[in-house]
Amino acid sequence: MDDKEKSRVAVYIMGEEYILRGSSSPERMHSVGRYVDRMMRTLAEKNHQMSRQKIAVLAALNLADELLKLKEENLHSPGEANKRGDNDELA
């Protein structure tokens, strides 16, 4: 998919606007933004003294853990990732 076919959406995470551009549908990108926002807000509620930067890193670590667990599960069923088209990306 070339740049002209990429979707562009605004998402809000922890009250700040981020512009996402990618080959995923706008609905998917909004869903991703809401997921990250929920995760960061949950972490912020549990860690009142933590900076936004540390909350973001902690959220990234949690998301990476989720991703790696899913990838490990997919090792038991090779080819599933290719069937789903898991090469979408956001910029």
Sine and cosine of phi, psi and omega as CSV:
sin_phi,cos_phi,sin_psi,cos_psi,sin_omega,cos_omega
0.00,0.00,0.78,-0.63,-0.01,-1.00
-1.00,0.05,0.09,-1.00,-0.07,-1.00
-0.85,0.53,-0.55,0.84,-0.04,-1.00
-0.92,0.38,-0.39,0.92,-0.03,-1.00
-1.00,-0.08,-0.03,1.00,-0.03,-1.00
-0.98,0.19,0.62,-0.78,0.06,-1.00
-0.99,0.13,0.45,-0.89,0.04,-1.00
-0.72,-0.70,0.83,-0.55,-0.02,-1.00
-0.66,-0.75,0.40,-0.92,0.10,-1.00
-0.98,-0.20,0.75,-0.66,0.11,-0.99
-0.83,-0.56,0.40,-0.92,0.00,-1.00
-0.88,-0.48,0.82,-0.57,0.00,-1.00
-0.80,-0.60,0.86,-0.51,-0.03,-1.00
0.81,0.58,0.61,0.79,0.05,-1.00
0.99,0.14,-0.01,1.00,0.00,-1.00
-0.94,-0.34,0.62,-0.79,-0.01,-1.00
-0.99,0.10,0.69,-0.72,0.09,-1.00
-0.77,-0.64,0.72,-0.70,0.05,-1.00
-0.99,-0.11,0.85,-0.53,0.04,-1.00
-0.96,-0.29,0.62,-0.78,0.07,-1.00
-0.71,-0.70,0.80,-0.60,-0.02,-1.00
-0.16,-0.99,0.03,-1.00,-0.05,-1.00
-0.99,0.10,-0.14,0.99,0.06,-1.00
-0.96,0.29,0.31,-0.95,0.04,-1.00
-0.93,0.37,0.42,-0.91,0.07,-1.00
-0.84,0.55,-0.62,0.79,0.02,-1.00
-0.88,0.48,-0.67,0.74,0.00,-1.00
-0.90,0.43,-0.69,0.72,-0.02,-1.00
-0.91,0.41,-0.62,0.79,0.08,-1.00
-0.90,0.44,-0.65,0.76,0.02,-1.00
-0.88,0.47,-0.67,0.74,0.04,-1.00
-0.89,0.46,-0.70,0.71,0.02,-1.00
-0.87,0.49,-0.68,0.73,0.02,-1.00
-0.90,0.44,-0.62,0.78,0.00,-1.00
-0.89,0.46,-0.73,0.69,0.01,-1.00
-0.91,0.41,-0.67,0.74,0.02,-1.00
-0.86,0.50,-0.73,0.69,0.02,-1.00
-0.87,0.50,-0.70,0.71,-0.03,-1.00
-0.89,0.45,-0.72,0.70,-0.03,-1.00
-0.92,0.39,-0.64,0.77,0.03,-1.00
-0.90,0.43,-0.64,0.77,0.05,-1.00
-0.89,0.46,-0.71,0.70,0.03,-1.00
-0.90,0.44,-0.64,0.77,0.00,-1.00
-0.91,0.42,-0.62,0.79,0.02,-1.00
-0.91,0.42,-0.54,0.84,-0.02,-1.00
-1.00,0.10,-0.33,0.95,-0.08,-1.00
-0.74,-0.67,0.96,0.29,-0.10,-0.99
-0.86,0.50,-0.50,0.87,-0.07,-1.00
-1.00,0.03,-0.10,0.99,-0.10,-1.00
-0.99,0.16,0.65,-0.76,0.03,-1.00
-0.94,0.34,0.33,-0.94,0.05,-1.00
-0.87,0.50,-0.61,0.79,0.00,-1.00
-0.89,0.46,-0.70,0.72,0.00,-1.00
-0.93,0.36,-0.58,0.81,0.06,-1.00
-0.89,0.45,-0.67,0.74,0.01,-1.00
-0.89,0.45,-0.67,0.74,0.02,-1.00
-0.91,0.41,-0.67,0.74,0.03,-1.00
-0.89,0.46,-0.65,0.76,0.06,-1.00
-0.89,0.45,-0.68,0.73,0.02,-1.00
-0.88,0.48,-0.64,0.77,0.03,-1.00
-0.91,0.41,-0.67,0.74,0.05,-1.00
-0.89,0.46,-0.69,0.73,0.01,-1.00
-0.91,0.41,-0.64,0.77,0.04,-1.00
-0.90,0.44,-0.63,0.78,0.04,-1.00
-0.88,0.47,-0.72,0.70,0.04,-1.00
-0.86,0.51,-0.71,0.71,-0.02,-1.00
-0.89,0.46,-0.73,0.69,-0.01,-1.00
-0.90,0.44,-0.62,0.78,0.06,-1.00
-0.88,0.47,-0.69,0.73,0.02,-1.00
-0.90,0.43,-0.65,0.76,0.03,-1.00
-0.90,0.44,-0.65,0.76,0.04,-1.00
-0.90,0.44,-0.65,0.76,0.05,-1.00
-0.89,0.45,-0.60,0.80,-0.01,-1.00
-0.95,0.32,-0.29,0.96,0.06,-1.00
-0.89,0.46,-0.43,0.90,0.00,-1.00
-0.98,0.21,-0.26,0.97,0.04,-1.00
-0.70,-0.71,0.97,0.25,-0.06,-1.00
-0.86,0.50,0.52,-0.85,0.03,-1.00
1.00,-0.02,-0.25,0.97,-0.03,-1.00
-0.91,0.42,-0.63,0.78,0.00,-1.00
-0.89,0.46,-0.65,0.76,0.00,-1.00
-0.92,0.39,-0.59,0.81,0.03,-1.00
-0.90,0.44,-0.57,0.82,-0.04,-1.00
-0.99,0.15,-0.28,0.96,-0.05,-1.00
0.96,0.27,0.77,0.64,-0.08,-1.00
-0.98,0.22,0.52,0.85,0.03,-1.00
-0.95,-0.31,0.30,0.95,0.11,-0.99
-0.94,0.35,0.52,-0.85,0.03,-1.00
-0.57,-0.82,0.38,-0.92,0.08,-1.00
-0.90,-0.43,0.53,-0.85,0.01,-1.00
-0.86,-0.51,0.00,0.00,0.00,0.00
